[in-house]
Amino acid sequence: MADGSSFYITTPIFYVNDVPHIGHAYTEVATDVLARWHRQAGDDTWMLTGTDEHGQKILRTATANGVTPKEWADKLVADAWIPLLETVDVANDDFIRTTDERHERNVQKFLQKLYDDGHIYAGEYEGFYCVGCEEYKQESELVAGTGEYEGQLVCAIHSKPVELLHEKNYFFRTSAFAERLLELYETRPDFVQPESARNEVLGWVRAGLADLSISRSTFDWGVKVPWDESHVVYVWFDALLNYITAAGYGEDEEQFARRWPAQHIVGKDILRFHAVIWPAMLMAAGLEVPRGVFGHGWLLVGGEKMSKSKLTGIAPEQITETFGSDAFRYYFMRAIHFGQDGSFSWEDLAARYQAELANGFGNLASRVIAMITRYCDGVVPAAGALEPADERIRAVERAATERSWAAVGGLHIDEAIAEVWQLVDALNGYLTEQEPWALAKDPAKRERLGTVLATAYRGLGTLAVLLSPVAPKATAKLWTALGAPGAVADARIDRADHAVLGERVAPLEALFPRIESGE
């Protein structure tokens, strides 16, 4: 079990220019669920998220809107990115912005060290640049434009024309780390997950690594290169460093030693930067590589990747305003195998909300609380002699606790929830089989009624603890109704089947109210 080991976990930092959609929220929630689970297991947990605010795209948008890039970024962080965390109930420990002084100052320290140690050199570069991706593209990553862009090469991701740039830049000797990277993937097979992502990364590195252009001199919105202020640091090189600048690199060595290395949760489209370039940068600086990089799949709507430019983007609040944040969190963590692409549909969301949350978990909670109120005046009964059916519930509680924690250790969020749901189903089946409402009519079966309700109450307490990282609002309400002490988020999740509960229940409103809307 856990107990105090360090667990530092990060989301990518998101471009402020993007409009937050459910794809961004999916990454935030997955990272938050893992952080909450570790926090509740007693680990020294730290979750970081934030925003990426430099680069040409942001400079151009800000100029078009008649404001400075910093003013533009401030507005977007306040109006879009902080509210996203509130919408989907993310309990991050830190929020870093690449315009933070603590970040810019220590990016320069890191860069200067690499330059002093010979890992950076001056050179010239010509290539096709996509401003949308803030990345030079290989010809294999470009397609022929159509419509207004006919006759031009466009980025396969953004469907917008690329620009042919010729620049004098500084380069990072990425190619020098190919052998060490292959050795890393070999000796730590779980460094890149899932397996499909690992295979892709191995393919890239075995095919040969080009050195990375890490500065720009054609615009000035970025961190200045410390030995040549006519250049700014390439936005990706700057952005990747957030994971260590937030953890104290360069100025708080004690904090840095406590936090680093981190587990990174990223979308698979930015896997190359995180699993190849980032560990190479750390190796060059003599720092430990990350704990691991997990590249999750894309959310698809109508078969297309979630995208603002292709009108498949759905704002998280479109879902939470109807179904609530707990249902949002539960649905995306349960319905999609973590690491694979997943299709979103309103019909599937509504069906799962009704069957699994309202009827499965919510109704179970309401029934147990109502029966203890009705048959025992709200006092939690003591269990008498346990029968095999009661023992089976205890066994399912133990298994759900142990197996869900093991699944979380492997970053298998959907599997962890599936293990917990074994207990939801077992308890519903137990009540149907034991019929406490029938036992209540027979005074001779009073002790048996008490045992059944005590067993169901105990199981409900275990469920409240186990589902707390996924559905924090509903489980907090349930915990209060169970009369349990303290907050459910403080109950040890790796010992959920031994949670200290209460002596008297309180009224419980419906955890997942019926939704009458057409959606």
DOFIZA-699802 format. One record per residue (C-alpha): residue in one letter; y, z, x. Coordinates in Angstrom, 3 decimals. Layout:
N
NURO type        y        z        x
NURO    a        Y        Z        X
...
//
This chain:
519
NURO type        y        z        x
NURO    m    0.000    0.000    0.000
NURO    a    3.662   -0.309    0.935
NURO    d    5.680    2.809    1.765
NURO    g    8.803    2.154    3.737
NURO    s    8.136   -1.041    5.644
NURO    s   11.080   -3.422    5.862
NURO    f   11.218   -6.301    3.397
NURO    y   14.221   -8.613    3.725
NURO    i   14.189  -11.600    1.358
NURO    t   16.708  -14.392    0.848
NURO    t   17.573  -17.232   -1.471
NURO    p   19.220  -20.288    0.064
NURO    i   22.980  -20.089   -0.107
NURO    f   24.129  -22.523   -2.761
NURO    y   26.829  -25.170   -2.470
NURO    v   29.803  -23.841   -4.416
NURO    n   30.482  -27.396   -5.601
NURO    d   27.265  -27.582   -7.603
NURO    v   27.280  -26.414  -11.211
NURO    p   24.624  -23.673  -11.530
NURO    h   21.640  -24.929  -13.527
NURO    i   18.219  -23.480  -14.295
NURO    g   16.877  -24.794  -10.972
NURO    h   19.296  -22.505   -9.090
NURO    a   18.503  -19.641  -11.466
NURO    y   14.762  -20.190  -10.908
NURO    t   15.167  -19.590   -7.157
NURO    e   17.368  -16.547   -7.745
NURO    v   14.949  -14.995  -10.244
NURO    a   11.842  -15.622   -8.116
NURO    t   13.509  -13.969   -5.128
NURO    d   14.776  -11.095   -7.274
NURO    v   11.336  -10.469   -8.830
NURO    l    9.755  -10.244   -5.363
NURO    a   12.558   -7.957   -4.144
NURO    r   12.254   -5.653   -7.175
NURO    w    8.478   -5.458   -6.764
NURO    h    8.784   -4.455   -3.099
NURO    r   11.626   -2.038   -3.870
NURO    q    9.443   -0.351   -6.475
NURO    a    6.589   -0.112   -3.972
NURO    g    8.775    2.002   -1.688
NURO    d    9.623   -0.732    0.843
NURO    d   13.002   -0.768    2.604
NURO    t   14.052   -3.850    0.637
NURO    w   17.138   -6.036    0.996
NURO    m   17.846   -9.153   -1.066
NURO    l   20.502  -11.617    0.055
NURO    t   22.045  -14.536   -1.802
NURO    g   25.380  -16.290   -1.473
NURO    t   27.378  -19.487   -1.260
NURO    d   27.823  -22.325    1.211
NURO    e   31.515  -23.231    1.269
NURO    h   32.198  -25.547    4.210
NURO    g   31.709  -29.286    4.709
NURO    q   33.260  -32.591    3.758
NURO    k   32.156  -32.608    0.114
NURO    i   34.025  -29.358   -0.662
NURO    l   37.112  -30.482    1.267
NURO    r   37.262  -33.731   -0.724
NURO    t   36.769  -32.039   -4.101
NURO    a   39.382  -29.384   -3.366
NURO    t   41.888  -32.052   -2.269
NURO    a   41.179  -34.048   -5.449
NURO    n   41.930  -30.890   -7.467
NURO    g   45.165  -30.229   -5.608
NURO    v   44.119  -26.908   -4.014
NURO    t   42.992  -25.694   -0.605
NURO    p   39.218  -25.609    0.056
NURO    k   39.311  -21.780    0.179
NURO    e   41.113  -21.572   -3.185
NURO    w   38.594  -24.000   -4.667
NURO    a   35.654  -21.979   -3.301
NURO    d   37.146  -18.662   -4.519
NURO    k   37.475  -20.051   -8.028
NURO    l   33.917  -21.418   -8.138
NURO    v   32.390  -18.200   -6.798
NURO    a   34.254  -16.119   -9.379
NURO    d   33.749  -18.495  -12.322
NURO    a   30.239  -19.826  -11.698
NURO    w   28.130  -18.183   -8.994
NURO    i   28.707  -14.456   -9.563
NURO    p   28.299  -14.945  -13.343
NURO    l   24.955  -16.734  -12.721
NURO    l   23.550  -13.539  -11.178
NURO    e   24.666  -11.547  -14.222
NURO    t   23.246  -14.136  -16.652
NURO    v   19.706  -13.879  -15.260
NURO    d   19.945  -10.177  -14.275
NURO    v   19.614  -10.486  -10.492
NURO    a   19.918   -7.220   -8.526
NURO    n   20.867   -8.602   -5.104
NURO    d   21.849   -6.176   -2.328
NURO    d   24.339   -8.492   -0.631
NURO    f   26.253  -11.692   -1.356
NURO    i   27.403  -13.701    1.633
NURO    r   29.980  -16.462    1.665
NURO    t   30.222  -18.776    4.670
NURO    t   33.994  -18.230    4.520
NURO    d   33.482  -14.481    5.139
NURO    e   34.992  -13.398    8.431
NURO    r   31.759  -11.544    9.337
NURO    h   29.934  -14.870    9.056
NURO    e   32.399  -17.180   10.835
NURO    r   32.896  -14.784   13.749
NURO    n   29.184  -14.433   14.434
NURO    v   28.405  -18.129   13.954
NURO    q   30.740  -18.681   16.898
NURO    k   28.929  -16.003   18.949
NURO    f   25.560  -17.608   18.243
NURO    l   26.824  -21.087   19.057
NURO    q   28.486  -19.968   22.283
NURO    k   25.220  -18.369   23.440
NURO    l   23.280  -21.593   22.804
NURO    y   25.957  -23.598   24.642
NURO    d   26.006  -21.200   27.605
NURO    d   22.208  -21.337   27.823
NURO    g   22.154  -25.153   27.927
NURO    h   20.756  -25.854   24.465
NURO    i   23.822  -27.854   23.365
NURO    y   25.243  -31.049   24.904
NURO    a   27.934  -33.629   24.071
NURO    g   26.894  -37.088   22.868
NURO    e   27.641  -39.943   20.499
NURO    y   26.030  -40.617   17.161
NURO    e   26.038  -43.472   14.695
NURO    g   24.203  -43.246   11.444
NURO    f   24.214  -43.360    7.658
NURO    y   25.772  -40.173    6.259
NURO    c   25.388  -38.893    2.695
NURO    v   28.328  -36.656    1.823
NURO    g   26.378  -35.306   -1.198
NURO    c   23.549  -34.035    1.043
NURO    e   25.923  -33.344    3.994
NURO    e   23.235  -34.971    6.120
NURO    y   22.596  -38.058    8.229
NURO    k   19.880  -40.170    6.605
NURO    q   17.069  -42.237    8.102
NURO    e   16.816  -45.766    6.679
NURO    s   13.538  -44.712    5.029
NURO    e   15.561  -42.205    2.949
NURO    l   17.846  -44.907    1.547
NURO    v   17.341  -47.355   -1.316
NURO    a   19.133  -50.494   -2.516
NURO    g   21.967  -49.700   -4.899
NURO    t   22.065  -50.973   -8.457
NURO    g   24.876  -51.577  -10.953
NURO    e   28.278  -50.871   -9.405
NURO    y   26.586  -50.113   -6.063
NURO    e   24.592  -53.355   -5.880
NURO    g   24.408  -54.719   -2.352
NURO    q   24.959  -51.269   -0.804
NURO    l   22.536  -48.703    0.586
NURO    v   22.466  -45.510   -1.468
NURO    c   20.970  -42.061   -0.946
NURO    a   17.599  -41.768   -2.710
NURO    i   18.546  -38.265   -3.962
NURO    h   22.146  -38.818   -5.121
NURO    s   22.049  -42.597   -5.871
NURO    k   25.506  -42.805   -4.241
NURO    p   26.440  -45.079   -1.305
NURO    v   26.123  -43.624    2.211
NURO    e   28.810  -43.990    4.851
NURO    l   28.215  -45.494    8.308
NURO    l   29.709  -42.966   10.720
NURO    h   30.235  -43.187   14.462
NURO    e   31.171  -39.840   15.975
NURO    k   31.346  -38.021   19.279
NURO    n   29.495  -34.826   18.513
NURO    y   27.738  -31.874   20.068
NURO    f   23.952  -31.896   19.780
NURO    f   21.345  -29.147   19.640
NURO    r   18.202  -29.887   21.686
NURO    t   15.833  -29.567   18.725
NURO    s   13.299  -31.865   20.418
NURO    a   12.743  -29.286   23.189
NURO    f   11.108  -26.926   20.672
NURO    a    8.492  -29.253   19.152
NURO    e    5.544  -27.730   21.031
NURO    r    6.623  -24.149   20.313
NURO    l    7.056  -24.984   16.633
NURO    l    3.566  -26.514   16.407
NURO    e    2.177  -23.419   18.110
NURO    l    4.014  -21.230   15.559
NURO    y    2.519  -23.125   12.596
NURO    e   -0.916  -22.964   14.239
NURO    t   -0.938  -19.262   15.088
NURO    r    0.741  -18.237   11.813
NURO    p   -0.734  -20.489    9.125
NURO    d    1.185  -18.619    6.406
NURO    f    4.572  -19.123    8.129
NURO    v    5.221  -22.090    5.825
NURO    q    3.921  -21.806    2.275
NURO    p    2.446  -23.218    0.107
NURO    e   -0.180  -25.284    1.937
NURO    s    1.327  -28.584    0.729
NURO    a    4.676  -27.600    2.291
NURO    r    2.979  -26.569    5.539
NURO    n    1.238  -29.936    5.811
NURO    e    4.520  -31.767    5.272
NURO    v    6.235  -29.724    7.991
NURO    l    3.381  -30.329   10.434
NURO    g    3.693  -34.066    9.755
NURO    w    7.422  -34.081   10.491
NURO    v    7.118  -32.215   13.781
NURO    r    4.079  -34.166   15.005
NURO    a    5.966  -37.414   14.318
NURO    g    8.612  -36.300   16.845
NURO    l   11.889  -34.406   16.549
NURO    a   15.335  -35.892   17.144
NURO    d   18.106  -33.697   18.504
NURO    l   20.478  -32.486   15.791
NURO    s   24.159  -33.390   15.646
NURO    i   25.786  -30.000   15.078
NURO    s   29.528  -30.688   14.984
NURO    r   32.065  -32.881   13.198
NURO    s   35.488  -33.998   14.433
NURO    t   36.568  -36.200   11.499
NURO    f   37.658  -33.253    9.306
NURO    d   38.548  -29.599    9.896
NURO    w   37.081  -27.587    6.982
NURO    g   34.508  -25.449    8.756
NURO    v   33.879  -22.953   11.540
NURO    k   35.629  -24.051   14.735
NURO    v   33.394  -24.819   17.721
NURO    p   34.487  -22.017   20.095
NURO    w   34.744  -24.095   23.300
NURO    d   36.245  -27.188   21.597
NURO    e   38.436  -26.513   18.573
NURO    s   38.787  -30.213   17.789
NURO    h   35.277  -29.900   16.315
NURO    v   33.917  -27.857   13.409
NURO    v   30.311  -26.701   13.151
NURO    y   28.028  -28.949   11.075
NURO    v   27.709  -27.348    7.640
NURO    w   23.910  -26.937    7.748
NURO    f   23.933  -25.296   11.196
NURO    d   26.654  -22.933    9.970
NURO    a   24.882  -22.237    6.653
NURO    l   21.466  -21.386    8.111
NURO    l   23.044  -18.665   10.221
NURO    n   24.019  -16.708    7.079
NURO    y   20.583  -15.084    7.083
NURO    i   21.327  -13.276   10.344
NURO    t   25.109  -12.847   10.080
NURO    a   24.602  -10.982    6.781
NURO    a   22.003   -8.760    8.444
NURO    g   24.345   -7.642   11.225
NURO    y   23.728  -10.196   14.001
NURO    g   26.411   -9.981   16.658
NURO    e   28.017   -6.745   15.499
NURO    d   25.577   -4.225   14.021
NURO    e   22.444   -4.335   16.141
NURO    e   20.904   -1.305   14.422
NURO    q   21.218   -2.935   11.006
NURO    f   19.946   -6.233   12.396
NURO    a   16.875   -4.576   13.922
NURO    r   16.201   -2.830   10.610
NURO    r   16.451   -5.983    8.448
NURO    w   15.414   -9.032   10.460
NURO    p   13.146  -11.042   10.144
NURO    a   13.492  -12.319    6.562
NURO    q   11.236  -14.031    4.076
NURO    h   13.052  -17.185    2.900
NURO    i   12.571  -18.599   -0.602
NURO    v   13.890  -22.187   -0.770
NURO    g   13.502  -25.350   -2.820
NURO    k   11.142  -27.835   -1.183
NURO    d   13.991  -30.364   -0.755
NURO    i   15.556  -28.166    1.971
NURO    l   12.276  -27.253    3.640
NURO    r   12.884  -29.259    6.838
NURO    f   16.061  -27.343    7.660
NURO    h   14.415  -23.975    7.066
NURO    a   10.951  -24.523    8.537
NURO    v   11.835  -26.754   11.514
NURO    i   15.490  -26.593   12.558
NURO    w   16.102  -22.918   11.729
NURO    p   13.167  -21.470   13.731
NURO    a   14.089  -23.783   16.626
NURO    m   17.658  -22.404   16.565
NURO    l   16.310  -18.838   16.632
NURO    m   13.897  -19.620   19.474
NURO    a   16.820  -21.041   21.482
NURO    a   18.784  -17.838   20.918
NURO    g   15.828  -15.641   21.928
NURO    l   15.549  -14.169   18.420
NURO    e   12.504  -13.587   16.263
NURO    v   11.638  -16.426   13.874
NURO    p   11.644  -15.669   10.115
NURO    r    8.859  -13.718    8.447
NURO    g    8.073  -16.890    6.506
NURO    v    9.456  -19.845    4.562
NURO    f    8.252  -20.523    1.021
NURO    g    9.195  -23.927   -0.413
NURO    h    8.906  -23.772   -4.192
NURO    g    8.625  -26.810   -6.452
NURO    w   11.226  -28.502   -8.591
NURO    l   11.960  -27.875  -12.241
NURO    l   11.530  -31.127  -14.114
NURO    v   13.109  -32.019  -17.442
NURO    g   11.697  -35.136  -19.065
NURO    g    9.891  -35.854  -15.785
NURO    e   13.109  -35.841  -13.695
NURO    k   14.251  -33.278  -11.141
NURO    m   16.995  -31.001  -12.442
NURO    s   20.281  -32.635  -11.456
NURO    k   23.921  -32.508  -12.487
NURO    s   24.462  -36.174  -11.599
NURO    k   21.484  -37.338  -13.684
NURO    l   22.383  -35.186  -16.712
NURO    t   19.121  -33.227  -16.664
NURO    g   20.917  -30.026  -15.676
NURO    i   20.559  -27.189  -18.183
NURO    a   22.841  -24.164  -17.792
NURO    p   20.911  -20.849  -17.740
NURO    e   23.126  -19.383  -20.462
NURO    q   21.942  -22.117  -22.846
NURO    i   18.588  -20.310  -22.679
NURO    t   19.675  -16.686  -22.275
NURO    e   22.120  -16.794  -25.208
NURO    t   19.172  -17.463  -27.529
NURO    f   16.175  -15.854  -25.834
NURO    g   17.733  -13.237  -23.505
NURO    s   17.510  -12.832  -19.732
NURO    d   14.088  -11.121  -19.768
NURO    a   12.519  -14.074  -21.580
NURO    f   14.177  -16.490  -19.135
NURO    r   12.756  -14.547  -16.196
NURO    y    9.309  -14.157  -17.726
NURO    y    8.976  -17.784  -18.807
NURO    f    9.867  -19.402  -15.486
NURO    m    7.834  -16.921  -13.452
NURO    r    4.760  -17.152  -15.711
NURO    a    4.666  -20.755  -16.908
NURO    i    5.063  -22.432  -13.506
NURO    h    2.607  -22.016  -10.651
NURO    f    4.910  -20.763   -7.888
NURO    g    5.050  -23.469   -5.230
NURO    q    4.397  -26.418   -7.536
NURO    d    6.720  -28.533   -9.664
NURO    g    7.027  -27.352  -13.244
NURO    s    8.162  -29.058  -16.442
NURO    f   10.591  -27.281  -18.717
NURO    s   10.634  -27.822  -22.466
NURO    w   12.321  -25.879  -25.250
NURO    e    9.115  -26.084  -27.297
NURO    d    7.013  -24.427  -24.586
NURO    l    9.625  -21.726  -24.034
NURO    a    9.831  -20.941  -27.762
NURO    a    6.040  -20.905  -28.135
NURO    r    5.511  -18.549  -25.196
NURO    y    8.353  -16.311  -26.302
NURO    q    6.733  -15.894  -29.711
NURO    a    3.075  -15.659  -28.666
NURO    e    3.288  -13.748  -25.389
NURO    l    6.492  -11.704  -25.487
NURO    a    7.171  -11.017  -29.186
NURO    n    3.591  -10.871  -30.518
NURO    g    1.734   -9.948  -27.324
NURO    f    3.798   -7.350  -25.460
NURO    g    6.660   -6.492  -27.854
NURO    n    4.481   -5.952  -30.909
NURO    l    2.005   -3.875  -28.888
NURO    a    4.836   -1.560  -27.775
NURO    s    6.218   -1.239  -31.327
NURO    r    2.795   -0.470  -32.836
NURO    v    1.859    2.240  -30.343
NURO    i    5.236    4.007  -30.581
NURO    a    5.194    3.731  -34.406
NURO    m    1.641    5.148  -34.704
NURO    i    2.389    8.127  -32.436
NURO    t    5.538    8.749  -34.531
NURO    r    3.669    8.447  -37.848
NURO    y    0.372   10.173  -37.047
NURO    c    1.477   12.753  -34.451
NURO    d    5.116   13.475  -35.406
NURO    g    6.212   11.715  -32.199
NURO    v    4.295   14.090  -29.897
NURO    v    2.101   12.278  -27.370
NURO    p   -1.459   13.480  -28.096
NURO    a   -3.844   14.759  -25.448
NURO    a   -6.925   12.638  -24.796
NURO    g  -10.279   14.185  -25.673
NURO    a  -13.614   13.011  -24.336
NURO    l  -13.355    9.396  -23.131
NURO    e  -15.694    6.800  -24.536
NURO    p  -16.685    3.586  -22.700
NURO    a  -13.914    1.633  -24.506
NURO    d  -11.290    4.098  -23.200
NURO    e  -12.735    3.987  -19.694
NURO    r  -12.514    0.179  -19.778
NURO    i   -8.774    0.388  -20.480
NURO    r   -8.344    2.754  -17.523
NURO    a  -10.281    0.288  -15.354
NURO    v   -8.070   -2.626  -16.486
NURO    e   -4.974   -0.533  -15.653
NURO    r   -6.275    0.087  -12.128
NURO    a   -7.205   -3.570  -11.631
NURO    a   -3.851   -4.837  -12.958
NURO    t   -1.975   -2.487  -10.617
NURO    e   -3.974   -3.379   -7.511
NURO    r   -4.340   -7.102   -8.118
NURO    s   -0.737   -7.746   -9.122
NURO    w    0.498   -6.031   -5.954
NURO    a   -1.964   -8.077   -3.854
NURO    a   -0.728  -11.285   -5.536
NURO    v    2.910  -10.387   -4.824
NURO    g    1.989   -9.834   -1.169
NURO    g    0.887  -13.473   -1.077
NURO    l    4.044  -14.584   -2.976
NURO    h    1.917  -15.618   -5.978
NURO    i    4.336  -14.479   -8.707
NURO    d    2.658  -16.259  -11.620
NURO    e   -0.735  -14.832  -10.604
NURO    a    0.723  -11.313  -10.426
NURO    i    2.040  -11.615  -13.991
NURO    a   -1.283  -13.064  -15.171
NURO    e   -3.037   -9.983  -13.737
NURO    v   -0.650   -7.691  -15.645
NURO    w   -1.198   -9.688  -18.826
NURO    q   -4.902   -8.815  -18.656
NURO    l   -3.763   -5.317  -19.623
NURO    v   -1.552   -6.592  -22.491
NURO    d   -4.524   -8.480  -23.920
NURO    a   -6.954   -5.607  -23.294
NURO    l   -4.715   -3.106  -25.109
NURO    n   -4.212   -5.403  -28.085
NURO    g   -7.974   -5.914  -28.279
NURO    y   -8.559   -2.163  -27.930
NURO    l   -6.316   -1.329  -30.909
NURO    t   -7.983   -3.997  -33.060
NURO    e  -11.409   -2.610  -32.149
NURO    q  -10.595    1.125  -32.424
NURO    e   -8.488    0.852  -35.618
NURO    p   -6.373    4.003  -35.159
NURO    w   -4.849    3.400  -38.631
NURO    a   -8.360    3.863  -40.090
NURO    l   -9.085    6.907  -37.878
NURO    a   -5.871    8.506  -39.195
NURO    k   -7.293    8.564  -42.716
NURO    d  -10.267   10.714  -41.693
NURO    p   -9.428   14.347  -40.737
NURO    a  -12.834   14.604  -38.996
NURO    k  -11.731   11.902  -36.538
NURO    r   -8.510   13.590  -35.539
NURO    e   -9.595   14.116  -31.927
NURO    r  -10.735   10.497  -31.610
NURO    l   -7.394    9.307  -33.004
NURO    g   -5.611   11.391  -30.356
NURO    t   -7.736    9.903  -27.572
NURO    v   -7.121    6.331  -28.736
NURO    l   -3.368    6.824  -29.047
NURO    a   -3.197    8.693  -25.722
NURO    t   -5.096    5.851  -24.036
NURO    a   -2.823    3.206  -25.593
NURO    y    0.285    5.237  -24.665
NURO    r   -0.902    5.590  -21.080
NURO    g   -1.617    1.822  -20.887
NURO    l    1.835    1.060  -22.262
NURO    g    3.401    3.221  -19.545
NURO    t    1.475    1.290  -16.880
NURO    l    2.687   -1.976  -18.418
NURO    a    6.310   -0.805  -18.453
NURO    v    6.146   -0.148  -14.703
NURO    l    4.258   -3.344  -13.832
NURO    l    6.560   -5.600  -15.873
NURO    s    9.769   -3.908  -14.756
NURO    p   10.534   -6.482  -11.973
NURO    v   10.055   -9.357  -14.420
NURO    a   11.608   -7.962  -17.622
NURO    p   13.943   -5.168  -16.465
NURO    k   15.878   -4.787  -19.733
NURO    a   12.889   -4.598  -22.103
NURO    t   10.917   -2.255  -19.843
NURO    a   13.924    0.088  -19.482
NURO    k   14.107    0.338  -23.308
NURO    l   10.357    0.911  -23.519
NURO    w   10.478    3.599  -20.817
NURO    t   13.114    5.486  -22.811
NURO    a   11.044    5.180  -26.004
NURO    l    7.997    6.508  -24.120
NURO    g   10.053    9.610  -23.276
NURO    a    9.275    9.096  -19.591
NURO    p   11.498   10.782  -16.991
NURO    g   14.003    8.952  -14.779
NURO    a   14.321    5.172  -14.685
NURO    v   11.370    2.791  -14.877
NURO    a   12.756    0.929  -11.845
NURO    d   12.196    4.107   -9.808
NURO    a    8.524    4.446  -10.796
NURO    r    6.115    3.386   -8.049
NURO    i    4.707   -0.009   -8.978
NURO    d    1.818    0.184   -6.526
NURO    r    0.725    3.348   -8.388
NURO    a    1.673    2.174  -11.879
NURO    d   -1.608    3.407  -13.372
NURO    h   -0.623    6.955  -12.292
NURO    a    2.953    6.879  -13.616
NURO    v    4.378   10.187  -14.832
NURO    l    5.136    9.678  -18.519
NURO    g    6.537   11.879  -21.306
NURO    e    5.526   14.286  -24.047
NURO    r    7.388   12.823  -27.017
NURO    v    8.248    9.268  -28.054
NURO    a   11.582    8.022  -29.380
NURO    p   12.340    5.127  -31.733
NURO    l   11.988    1.641  -30.238
NURO    e   13.879   -1.397  -31.481
NURO    a   12.040   -4.747  -31.222
NURO    l   11.886   -5.693  -27.533
NURO    f   11.728   -9.414  -28.300
NURO    p   13.217  -10.025  -31.754
NURO    r   12.020  -12.969  -33.815
NURO    i   14.172  -16.056  -33.252
NURO    e   14.800  -18.078  -36.370
NURO    s   16.709  -20.956  -34.760
NURO    g   15.225  -24.448  -34.656
NURO    e   14.873  -24.241  -30.866
//
